[in-house]
Amino acid sequence: MSTAYLSLGSNLGDRDLYIRKAIDKIMCSGMVVVKQSTIIDTAAVGGPPQGNYLNLVLKVRTDLSLEDLFVLTSSIERQLGRLRKIINGPRVIDIDILLYDDVKLVSKNIIVPHPRMFERDFVMRPLKEIDPALCASFTL
């Protein structure tokens, strides 16, 4: 099994409900949630003016390939009603793959490690909460 770190965020509607539904769908897909950070409330970064996000990070174990994990997380976003109308706009759910084992990949749809994760406190704070040793190993 592979280890992946996923960042989840929501800033539309019942934000907590969308987060919980996304986690349920992740677990129903066969992934094992190893650790879950505290949910934090953060201001939106980039994009048009919009409401605050609820954010968290999950550490999961999965049999899915990185590409299949991307397909699954994109599918979960669509199932929960995510519409991609405005770049960095508000969304009911956002699921980003931060890390997948030690893989480094740049493709049309996937960049791992996530290219902006180190710039985002709403990612790094929850990631450090669930895996401080991992964060300490990063060389910036």
NORTAUR-V939459 format. One line per field, one symbol per residue. phi: phi as a letter, one per 20 degrees, with the letter a starting at -180 (. if undefined). A space follows every 10 residues. Layout:
# NORTAUR-V939459
phi = ???
This chain:
# NORTAUR-V939459
phi = .ddcddddbb ccmegfffff fffgfffffo fdeebcffed dcffdmmfga ffdecbcddc dbeffgffff ffffffgfge nfddecflef bfbccdeebb ldfcbccgdc ccggfdffed ffdffffffe bfffffefde
